[in-house]
Structure formats: C-alpha cells, structure tokens
Amino acid sequence: MEETKPPAAFAETPVRKLSPAAERALAEAEARRGAIDAKTAELTGAREINGRGGLEPVRYDDWEVKGIASDF
C-alpha cells in the first residue's frame, strides 16, 4: 500500500498571532478545564451504571459539562 502525502496547501499551515483578548480567553478556558478535571478527579467515586458522564449537577452544582450548559 502506498503512503499518501497531504496536498501542498495543507503541508505547512501558517501560525497566526492571536490577539491579547484571544490569548486571555484561551488561558481562561484552559483554567476552567483544569478546574473541572480536578473537581472530577476529587469527587470520583463509585461508577454509576448507564449514568451521565461527569459530576452529578444537583449534588455538585455542575450545571454545565465541559462548558456546555445542559437542560435536563
């Protein structure tokens, strides 16, 4: 089987400089993800069978999962 190479247009994607606001937003999002992961690791207990992933929203005030609000 022959190895295929990506088209030249996709070979080197130029890196765009982000604005300071975009860099702050990315840093804040990374901090939120880290906090969610830390809280999940701290509160991980017995695994619920066929339950939703992540924290239980009623018990742990987690009304959003990975930044996406849920209406249940």
PDB file of N, CA, C and O in Angstrom:
ATOM      1  N   MET A   1       0.840  -1.174   0.000  1.00  0.00           N
ATOM      2  CA  MET A   1       0.000   0.000   0.000  1.00  0.00           C
ATOM      3  C   MET A   1       0.885   1.236   0.000  1.00  0.00           C
ATOM      4  O   MET A   1       1.860   1.311   0.748  1.00  0.00           O
ATOM      5  N   GLU A   2       0.549   2.183  -0.823  1.00  0.00           N
ATOM      6  CA  GLU A   2       1.366   3.383  -0.977  1.00  0.00           C
ATOM      7  C   GLU A   2       0.950   4.454   0.029  1.00  0.00           C
ATOM      8  O   GLU A   2      -0.238   4.686   0.257  1.00  0.00           O
ATOM      9  N   GLU A   3       1.938   5.093   0.616  1.00  0.00           N
ATOM     10  CA  GLU A   3       1.663   6.149   1.592  1.00  0.00           C
ATOM     11  C   GLU A   3       1.307   7.434   0.850  1.00  0.00           C
ATOM     12  O   GLU A   3       2.046   7.875  -0.030  1.00  0.00           O
ATOM     13  N   THR A   4       0.182   8.023   1.207  1.00  0.00           N
ATOM     14  CA  THR A   4      -0.241   9.251   0.540  1.00  0.00           C
ATOM     15  C   THR A   4       0.241  10.458   1.323  1.00  0.00           C
ATOM     16  O   THR A   4       0.290  10.434   2.553  1.00  0.00           O
ATOM     17  N   LYS A   5       0.591  11.500   0.614  1.00  0.00           N
ATOM     18  CA  LYS A   5       1.054  12.737   1.233  1.00  0.00           C
ATOM     19  C   LYS A   5      -0.065  13.770   1.158  1.00  0.00           C
ATOM     20  O   LYS A   5      -0.835  13.772   0.198  1.00  0.00           O
ATOM     21  N   PRO A   6      -0.168  14.641   2.149  1.00  0.00           N
ATOM     22  CA  PRO A   6      -1.201  15.674   2.097  1.00  0.00           C
ATOM     23  C   PRO A   6      -0.888  16.680   0.997  1.00  0.00           C
ATOM     24  O   PRO A   6       0.277  16.864   0.644  1.00  0.00           O
ATOM     25  N   PRO A   7      -1.904  17.328   0.453  1.00  0.00           N
ATOM     26  CA  PRO A   7      -1.666  18.346  -0.571  1.00  0.00           C
ATOM     27  C   PRO A   7      -0.758  19.445  -0.032  1.00  0.00           C
ATOM     28  O   PRO A   7      -0.689  19.669   1.176  1.00  0.00           O
ATOM     29  N   ALA A   8      -0.069  20.121  -0.931  1.00  0.00           N
ATOM     30  CA  ALA A   8       0.885  21.159  -0.540  1.00  0.00           C
ATOM     31  C   ALA A   8       0.213  22.275   0.257  1.00  0.00           C
ATOM     32  O   ALA A   8       0.851  22.894   1.109  1.00  0.00           O
ATOM     33  N   ALA A   9      -1.062  22.536  -0.010  1.00  0.00           N
ATOM     34  CA  ALA A   9      -1.767  23.608   0.693  1.00  0.00           C
ATOM     35  C   ALA A   9      -1.898  23.304   2.184  1.00  0.00           C
ATOM     36  O   ALA A   9      -1.956  24.224   2.999  1.00  0.00           O
ATOM     37  N   PHE A  10      -1.944  22.022   2.545  1.00  0.00           N
ATOM     38  CA  PHE A  10      -2.109  21.636   3.940  1.00  0.00           C
ATOM     39  C   PHE A  10      -0.787  21.248   4.603  1.00  0.00           C
ATOM     40  O   PHE A  10      -0.756  20.981   5.804  1.00  0.00           O
ATOM     41  N   ALA A  11       0.288  21.216   3.846  1.00  0.00           N
ATOM     42  CA  ALA A  11       1.565  20.761   4.387  1.00  0.00           C
ATOM     43  C   ALA A  11       2.052  21.674   5.506  1.00  0.00           C
ATOM     44  O   ALA A  11       2.418  21.188   6.576  1.00  0.00           O
ATOM     45  N   GLU A  12       2.062  22.968   5.283  1.00  0.00           N
ATOM     46  CA  GLU A  12       2.519  23.909   6.296  1.00  0.00           C
ATOM     47  C   GLU A  12       1.459  24.985   6.484  1.00  0.00           C
ATOM     48  O   GLU A  12       1.265  25.840   5.620  1.00  0.00           O
ATOM     49  N   THR A  13       0.792  24.933   7.597  1.00  0.00           N
ATOM     50  CA  THR A  13      -0.215  25.936   7.907  1.00  0.00           C
ATOM     51  C   THR A  13       0.470  27.075   8.646  1.00  0.00           C
ATOM     52  O   THR A  13       1.116  26.844   9.668  1.00  0.00           O
ATOM     53  N   PRO A  14       0.341  28.297   8.148  1.00  0.00           N
ATOM     54  CA  PRO A  14       0.991  29.413   8.839  1.00  0.00           C
ATOM     55  C   PRO A  14       0.364  29.646  10.212  1.00  0.00           C
ATOM     56  O   PRO A  14      -0.854  29.562  10.372  1.00  0.00           O
ATOM     57  N   VAL A  15       1.201  29.935  11.186  1.00  0.00           N
ATOM     58  CA  VAL A  15       0.733  30.189  12.543  1.00  0.00           C
ATOM     59  C   VAL A  15       0.359  31.656  12.642  1.00  0.00           C
ATOM     60  O   VAL A  15       1.175  32.541  12.384  1.00  0.00           O
ATOM     61  N   ARG A  16      -0.880  31.899  13.019  1.00  0.00           N
ATOM     62  CA  ARG A  16      -1.385  33.260  13.125  1.00  0.00           C
ATOM     63  C   ARG A  16      -1.204  33.759  14.546  1.00  0.00           C
ATOM     64  O   ARG A  16      -1.453  33.021  15.499  1.00  0.00           O
ATOM     65  N   LYS A  17      -0.777  34.996  14.698  1.00  0.00           N
ATOM     66  CA  LYS A  17      -0.625  35.589  16.023  1.00  0.00           C
ATOM     67  C   LYS A  17      -2.006  35.928  16.553  1.00  0.00           C
ATOM     68  O   LYS A  17      -2.812  36.556  15.867  1.00  0.00           O
ATOM     69  N   LEU A  18      -2.271  35.502  17.787  1.00  0.00           N
ATOM     70  CA  LEU A  18      -3.563  35.763  18.413  1.00  0.00           C
ATOM     71  C   LEU A  18      -3.541  37.118  19.100  1.00  0.00           C
ATOM     72  O   LEU A  18      -2.499  37.592  19.553  1.00  0.00           O
ATOM     73  N   SER A  19      -4.703  37.721  19.164  1.00  0.00           N
ATOM     74  CA  SER A  19      -4.822  38.989  19.880  1.00  0.00           C
ATOM     75  C   SER A  19      -4.697  38.722  21.379  1.00  0.00           C
ATOM     76  O   SER A  19      -4.902  37.592  21.822  1.00  0.00           O
ATOM     77  N   PRO A  20      -4.363  39.744  22.162  1.00  0.00           N
ATOM     78  CA  PRO A  20      -4.274  39.550  23.617  1.00  0.00           C
ATOM     79  C   PRO A  20      -5.585  39.045  24.221  1.00  0.00           C
ATOM     80  O   PRO A  20      -5.565  38.234  25.147  1.00  0.00           O
ATOM     81  N   ALA A  21      -6.713  39.512  23.710  1.00  0.00           N
ATOM     82  CA  ALA A  21      -8.010  39.054  24.219  1.00  0.00           C
ATOM     83  C   ALA A  21      -8.207  37.565  23.930  1.00  0.00           C
ATOM     84  O   ALA A  21      -8.719  36.832  24.775  1.00  0.00           O
ATOM     85  N   ALA A  22      -7.806  37.122  22.753  1.00  0.00           N
ATOM     86  CA  ALA A  22      -7.938  35.707  22.402  1.00  0.00           C
ATOM     87  C   ALA A  22      -7.022  34.846  23.264  1.00  0.00           C
ATOM     88  O   ALA A  22      -7.409  33.758  23.691  1.00  0.00           O
ATOM     89  N   GLU A  23      -5.805  35.332  23.522  1.00  0.00           N
ATOM     90  CA  GLU A  23      -4.888  34.590  24.385  1.00  0.00           C
ATOM     91  C   GLU A  23      -5.437  34.482  25.805  1.00  0.00           C
ATOM     92  O   GLU A  23      -5.320  33.431  26.436  1.00  0.00           O
ATOM     93  N   ARG A  24      -6.039  35.569  26.315  1.00  0.00           N
ATOM     94  CA  ARG A  24      -6.644  35.537  27.649  1.00  0.00           C
ATOM     95  C   ARG A  24      -7.803  34.556  27.689  1.00  0.00           C
ATOM     96  O   ARG A  24      -7.952  33.800  28.649  1.00  0.00           O
ATOM     97  N   ALA A  25      -8.628  34.568  26.640  1.00  0.00           N
ATOM     98  CA  ALA A  25      -9.780  33.662  26.586  1.00  0.00           C
ATOM     99  C   ALA A  25      -9.321  32.205  26.570  1.00  0.00           C
ATOM    100  O   ALA A  25      -9.909  31.362  27.248  1.00  0.00           O
ATOM    101  N   LEU A  26      -8.282  31.907  25.807  1.00  0.00           N
ATOM    102  CA  LEU A  26      -7.765  30.542  25.766  1.00  0.00           C
ATOM    103  C   LEU A  26      -7.182  30.132  27.117  1.00  0.00           C
ATOM    104  O   LEU A  26      -7.351  28.992  27.550  1.00  0.00           O
ATOM    105  N   ALA A  27      -6.499  31.059  27.777  1.00  0.00           N
ATOM    106  CA  ALA A  27      -5.936  30.761  29.099  1.00  0.00           C
ATOM    107  C   ALA A  27      -7.048  30.521  30.121  1.00  0.00           C
ATOM    108  O   ALA A  27      -6.946  29.616  30.949  1.00  0.00           O
ATOM    109  N   GLU A  28      -8.111  31.330  30.063  1.00  0.00           N
ATOM    110  CA  GLU A  28      -9.246  31.152  30.977  1.00  0.00           C
ATOM    111  C   GLU A  28      -9.943  29.820  30.722  1.00  0.00           C
ATOM    112  O   GLU A  28     -10.326  29.128  31.665  1.00  0.00           O
ATOM    113  N   ALA A  29     -10.109  29.461  29.458  1.00  0.00           N
ATOM    114  CA  ALA A  29     -10.755  28.187  29.120  1.00  0.00           C
ATOM    115  C   ALA A  29      -9.914  27.015  29.621  1.00  0.00           C
ATOM    116  O   ALA A  29     -10.455  26.038  30.138  1.00  0.00           O
ATOM    117  N   GLU A  30      -8.603  27.109  29.469  1.00  0.00           N
ATOM    118  CA  GLU A  30      -7.722  26.050  29.961  1.00  0.00           C
ATOM    119  C   GLU A  30      -7.802  25.940  31.478  1.00  0.00           C
ATOM    120  O   GLU A  30      -7.791  24.834  32.020  1.00  0.00           O
ATOM    121  N   ALA A  31      -7.882  27.076  32.168  1.00  0.00           N
ATOM    122  CA  ALA A  31      -8.008  27.061  33.631  1.00  0.00           C
ATOM    123  C   ALA A  31      -9.328  26.429  34.053  1.00  0.00           C
ATOM    124  O   ALA A  31      -9.372  25.667  35.018  1.00  0.00           O
ATOM    125  N   ARG A  32     -10.421  26.747  33.324  1.00  0.00           N
ATOM    126  CA  ARG A  32     -11.722  26.148  33.641  1.00  0.00           C
ATOM    127  C   ARG A  32     -11.688  24.642  33.430  1.00  0.00           C
ATOM    128  O   ARG A  32     -12.194  23.882  34.256  1.00  0.00           O
ATOM    129  N   ARG A  33     -11.085  24.207  32.312  1.00  0.00           N
ATOM    130  CA  ARG A  33     -10.980  22.767  32.055  1.00  0.00           C
ATOM    131  C   ARG A  33     -10.165  22.083  33.145  1.00  0.00           C
ATOM    132  O   ARG A  33     -10.506  20.986  33.588  1.00  0.00           O
ATOM    133  N   GLY A  34      -9.093  22.732  33.575  1.00  0.00           N
ATOM    134  CA  GLY A  34      -8.276  22.165  34.645  1.00  0.00           C
ATOM    135  C   GLY A  34      -9.052  22.051  35.943  1.00  0.00           C
ATOM    136  O   GLY A  34      -8.933  21.056  36.658  1.00  0.00           O
ATOM    137  N   ALA A  35      -9.860  23.082  36.255  1.00  0.00           N
ATOM    138  CA  ALA A  35     -10.668  23.054  37.480  1.00  0.00           C
ATOM    139  C   ALA A  35     -11.724  21.956  37.407  1.00  0.00           C
ATOM    140  O   ALA A  35     -11.964  21.258  38.392  1.00  0.00           O
ATOM    141  N   ILE A  36     -12.349  21.803  36.254  1.00  0.00           N
ATOM    142  CA  ILE A  36     -13.361  20.755  36.077  1.00  0.00           C
ATOM    143  C   ILE A  36     -12.719  19.381  36.233  1.00  0.00           C
ATOM    144  O   ILE A  36     -13.261  18.510  36.913  1.00  0.00           O
ATOM    145  N   ASP A  37     -11.566  19.190  35.603  1.00  0.00           N
ATOM    146  CA  ASP A  37     -10.890  17.897  35.690  1.00  0.00           C
ATOM    147  C   ASP A  37     -10.436  17.604  37.119  1.00  0.00           C
ATOM    148  O   ASP A  37     -10.522  16.465  37.578  1.00  0.00           O
ATOM    149  N   ALA A  38      -9.950  18.634  37.824  1.00  0.00           N
ATOM    150  CA  ALA A  38      -9.511  18.440  39.210  1.00  0.00           C
ATOM    151  C   ALA A  38     -10.688  18.081  40.108  1.00  0.00           C
ATOM    152  O   ALA A  38     -10.579  17.196  40.957  1.00  0.00           O
ATOM    153  N   LYS A  39     -11.824  18.775  39.919  1.00  0.00           N
ATOM    154  CA  LYS A  39     -13.001  18.501  40.740  1.00  0.00           C
ATOM    155  C   LYS A  39     -13.549  17.110  40.439  1.00  0.00           C
ATOM    156  O   LYS A  39     -13.980  16.396  41.345  1.00  0.00           O
ATOM    157  N   THR A  40     -13.532  16.728  39.165  1.00  0.00           N
ATOM    158  CA  THR A  40     -13.996  15.401  38.778  1.00  0.00           C
ATOM    159  C   THR A  40     -13.111  14.324  39.400  1.00  0.00           C
ATOM    160  O   THR A  40     -13.611  13.322  39.911  1.00  0.00           O
ATOM    161  N   ALA A  41     -11.802  14.531  39.355  1.00  0.00           N
ATOM    162  CA  ALA A  41     -10.886  13.552  39.936  1.00  0.00           C
ATOM    163  C   ALA A  41     -11.070  13.458  41.446  1.00  0.00           C
ATOM    164  O   ALA A  41     -10.974  12.375  42.023  1.00  0.00           O
ATOM    165  N   GLU A  42     -11.333  14.594  42.082  1.00  0.00           N
ATOM    166  CA  GLU A  42     -11.511  14.622  43.532  1.00  0.00           C
ATOM    167  C   GLU A  42     -12.784  13.903  43.960  1.00  0.00           C
ATOM    168  O   GLU A  42     -12.796  13.202  44.972  1.00  0.00           O
ATOM    169  N   LEU A  43     -13.849  14.076  43.194  1.00  0.00           N
ATOM    170  CA  LEU A  43     -15.150  13.560  43.596  1.00  0.00           C
ATOM    171  C   LEU A  43     -15.518  12.226  42.957  1.00  0.00           C
ATOM    172  O   LEU A  43     -16.626  11.725  43.146  1.00  0.00           O
ATOM    173  N   THR A  44     -14.585  11.656  42.202  1.00  0.00           N
ATOM    174  CA  THR A  44     -14.876  10.398  41.533  1.00  0.00           C
ATOM    175  C   THR A  44     -15.032   9.300  42.577  1.00  0.00           C
ATOM    176  O   THR A  44     -14.135   9.033  43.377  1.00  0.00           O
ATOM    177  N   GLY A  45     -16.174   8.690  42.537  1.00  0.00           N
ATOM    178  CA  GLY A  45     -16.445   7.611  43.490  1.00  0.00           C
ATOM    179  C   GLY A  45     -16.879   6.384  42.736  1.00  0.00           C
ATOM    180  O   GLY A  45     -16.283   6.020  41.722  1.00  0.00           O
ATOM    181  N   ALA A  46     -17.905   5.755  43.224  1.00  0.00           N
ATOM    182  CA  ALA A  46     -18.435   4.568  42.568  1.00  0.00           C
ATOM    183  C   ALA A  46     -19.013   4.966  41.214  1.00  0.00           C
ATOM    184  O   ALA A  46     -19.688   5.988  41.090  1.00  0.00           O
ATOM    185  N   ARG A  47     -18.747   4.166  40.228  1.00  0.00           N
ATOM    186  CA  ARG A  47     -19.205   4.440  38.867  1.00  0.00           C
ATOM    187  C   ARG A  47     -20.684   4.094  38.750  1.00  0.00           C
ATOM    188  O   ARG A  47     -21.103   3.002  39.135  1.00  0.00           O
ATOM    189  N   GLU A  48     -21.472   5.022  38.222  1.00  0.00           N
ATOM    190  CA  GLU A  48     -22.895   4.777  38.017  1.00  0.00           C
ATOM    191  C   GLU A  48     -23.084   4.027  36.706  1.00  0.00           C
ATOM    192  O   GLU A  48     -22.483   4.386  35.693  1.00  0.00           O
ATOM    193  N   ILE A  49     -23.901   3.005  36.715  1.00  0.00           N
ATOM    194  CA  ILE A  49     -24.153   2.226  35.515  1.00  0.00           C
ATOM    195  C   ILE A  49     -25.170   2.972  34.663  1.00  0.00           C
ATOM    196  O   ILE A  49     -26.245   3.333  35.141  1.00  0.00           O
ATOM    197  N   ASN A  50     -24.826   3.201  33.398  1.00  0.00           N
ATOM    198  CA  ASN A  50     -25.658   3.911  32.425  1.00  0.00           C
ATOM    199  C   ASN A  50     -26.002   5.334  32.863  1.00  0.00           C
ATOM    200  O   ASN A  50     -27.025   5.871  32.438  1.00  0.00           O
ATOM    201  N   GLY A  51     -25.186   5.946  33.687  1.00  0.00           N
ATOM    202  CA  GLY A  51     -25.413   7.325  34.116  1.00  0.00           C
ATOM    203  C   GLY A  51     -24.729   8.306  33.181  1.00  0.00           C
ATOM    204  O   GLY A  51     -23.980   7.908  32.289  1.00  0.00           O
ATOM    205  N   ARG A  52     -24.989   9.588  33.390  1.00  0.00           N
ATOM    206  CA  ARG A  52     -24.346  10.598  32.564  1.00  0.00           C
ATOM    207  C   ARG A  52     -22.911  10.756  33.017  1.00  0.00           C
ATOM    208  O   ARG A  52     -22.596  10.501  34.179  1.00  0.00           O
ATOM    209  N   GLY A  53     -22.039  11.172  32.116  1.00  0.00           N
ATOM    210  CA  GLY A  53     -20.644  11.365  32.465  1.00  0.00           C
ATOM    211  C   GLY A  53     -20.453  12.632  33.278  1.00  0.00           C
ATOM    212  O   GLY A  53     -21.260  13.558  33.194  1.00  0.00           O
ATOM    213  N   GLY A  54     -19.406  12.676  34.050  1.00  0.00           N
ATOM    214  CA  GLY A  54     -19.086  13.871  34.820  1.00  0.00           C
ATOM    215  C   GLY A  54     -19.799  13.910  36.150  1.00  0.00           C
ATOM    216  O   GLY A  54     -20.318  12.903  36.631  1.00  0.00           O
ATOM    217  N   LEU A  55     -19.812  15.093  36.735  1.00  0.00           N
ATOM    218  CA  LEU A  55     -20.394  15.263  38.059  1.00  0.00           C
ATOM    219  C   LEU A  55     -21.914  15.279  38.004  1.00  0.00           C
ATOM    220  O   LEU A  55     -22.503  15.621  36.978  1.00  0.00           O
ATOM    221  N   GLU A  56     -22.535  14.915  39.093  1.00  0.00           N
ATOM    222  CA  GLU A  56     -23.994  14.980  39.199  1.00  0.00           C
ATOM    223  C   GLU A  56     -24.365  16.441  39.433  1.00  0.00           C
ATOM    224  O   GLU A  56     -23.949  17.011  40.442  1.00  0.00           O
ATOM    225  N   PRO A  57     -25.133  17.073  38.539  1.00  0.00           N
ATOM    226  CA  PRO A  57     -25.369  18.515  38.626  1.00  0.00           C
ATOM    227  C   PRO A  57     -26.095  18.954  39.890  1.00  0.00           C
ATOM    228  O   PRO A  57     -25.821  20.039  40.401  1.00  0.00           O
ATOM    229  N   VAL A  58     -26.997  18.156  40.399  1.00  0.00           N
ATOM    230  CA  VAL A  58     -27.758  18.559  41.578  1.00  0.00           C
ATOM    231  C   VAL A  58     -26.864  18.559  42.812  1.00  0.00           C
ATOM    232  O   VAL A  58     -27.006  19.422  43.679  1.00  0.00           O
ATOM    233  N   ARG A  59     -25.958  17.615  42.899  1.00  0.00           N
ATOM    234  CA  ARG A  59     -25.121  17.490  44.092  1.00  0.00           C
ATOM    235  C   ARG A  59     -23.898  18.388  44.053  1.00  0.00           C
ATOM    236  O   ARG A  59     -23.450  18.853  45.101  1.00  0.00           O
ATOM    237  N   TYR A  60     -23.346  18.644  42.878  1.00  0.00           N
ATOM    238  CA  TYR A  60     -22.067  19.340  42.798  1.00  0.00           C
ATOM    239  C   TYR A  60     -22.148  20.659  42.029  1.00  0.00           C
ATOM    240  O   TYR A  60     -21.110  21.182  41.621  1.00  0.00           O
ATOM    241  N   ASP A  61     -23.331  21.208  41.818  1.00  0.00           N
ATOM    242  CA  ASP A  61     -23.504  22.484  41.109  1.00  0.00           C
ATOM    243  C   ASP A  61     -22.837  22.492  39.740  1.00  0.00           C
ATOM    244  O   ASP A  61     -22.318  23.524  39.314  1.00  0.00           O
ATOM    245  N   ASP A  62     -22.843  21.382  39.062  1.00  0.00           N
ATOM    246  CA  ASP A  62     -22.224  21.280  37.746  1.00  0.00           C
ATOM    247  C   ASP A  62     -23.318  21.314  36.682  1.00  0.00           C
ATOM    248  O   ASP A  62     -23.643  20.288  36.084  1.00  0.00           O
ATOM    249  N   TRP A  63     -23.874  22.480  36.455  1.00  0.00           N
ATOM    250  CA  TRP A  63     -24.979  22.604  35.510  1.00  0.00           C
ATOM    251  C   TRP A  63     -24.499  22.655  34.081  1.00  0.00           C
ATOM    252  O   TRP A  63     -25.308  22.764  33.159  1.00  0.00           O
ATOM    253  N   GLU A  64     -23.206  22.579  33.879  1.00  0.00           N
ATOM    254  CA  GLU A  64     -22.669  22.511  32.535  1.00  0.00           C
ATOM    255  C   GLU A  64     -21.600  21.432  32.510  1.00  0.00           C
ATOM    256  O   GLU A  64     -20.940  21.173  33.517  1.00  0.00           O
ATOM    257  N   VAL A  65     -21.437  20.809  31.357  1.00  0.00           N
ATOM    258  CA  VAL A  65     -20.440  19.771  31.182  1.00  0.00           C
ATOM    259  C   VAL A  65     -19.443  20.271  30.161  1.00  0.00           C
ATOM    260  O   VAL A  65     -19.786  20.483  28.998  1.00  0.00           O
ATOM    261  N   LYS A  66     -18.211  20.460  30.592  1.00  0.00           N
ATOM    262  CA  LYS A  66     -17.131  20.952  29.727  1.00  0.00           C
ATOM    263  C   LYS A  66     -17.522  22.261  29.044  1.00  0.00           C
ATOM    264  O   LYS A  66     -17.216  22.457  27.868  1.00  0.00           O
ATOM    265  N   GLY A  67     -18.186  23.145  29.757  1.00  0.00           N
ATOM    266  CA  GLY A  67     -18.522  24.461  29.236  1.00  0.00           C
ATOM    267  C   GLY A  67     -19.818  24.514  28.462  1.00  0.00           C
ATOM    268  O   GLY A  67     -20.189  25.582  27.974  1.00  0.00           O
ATOM    269  N   ILE A  68     -20.525  23.399  28.329  1.00  0.00           N
ATOM    270  CA  ILE A  68     -21.786  23.374  27.592  1.00  0.00           C
ATOM    271  C   ILE A  68     -22.918  23.194  28.596  1.00  0.00           C
ATOM    272  O   ILE A  68     -22.992  22.175  29.283  1.00  0.00           O
ATOM    273  N   ALA A  69     -23.801  24.188  28.678  1.00  0.00           N
ATOM    274  CA  ALA A  69     -24.909  24.126  29.629  1.00  0.00           C
ATOM    275  C   ALA A  69     -25.904  23.064  29.190  1.00  0.00           C
ATOM    276  O   ALA A  69     -26.141  22.869  27.998  1.00  0.00           O
ATOM    277  N   SER A  70     -26.484  22.379  30.172  1.00  0.00           N
ATOM    278  CA  SER A  70     -27.450  21.334  29.851  1.00  0.00           C
ATOM    279  C   SER A  70     -28.791  21.643  30.494  1.00  0.00           C
ATOM    280  O   SER A  70     -28.854  22.184  31.598  1.00  0.00           O
ATOM    281  N   ASP A  71     -29.840  21.300  29.804  1.00  0.00           N
ATOM    282  CA  ASP A  71     -31.196  21.462  30.307  1.00  0.00           C
ATOM    283  C   ASP A  71     -31.784  20.063  30.374  1.00  0.00           C
ATOM    284  O   ASP A  71     -32.066  19.454  29.342  1.00  0.00           O
ATOM    285  N   PHE A  72     -31.966  19.558  31.571  1.00  0.00           N
ATOM    286  CA  PHE A  72     -32.391  18.166  31.702  1.00  0.00           C
ATOM    287  C   PHE A  72     -33.660  18.012  32.445  1.00  0.00           C
ATOM    288  O   PHE A  72     -34.136  16.892  32.630  1.00  0.00           O
TER     289      PHE A  72
END
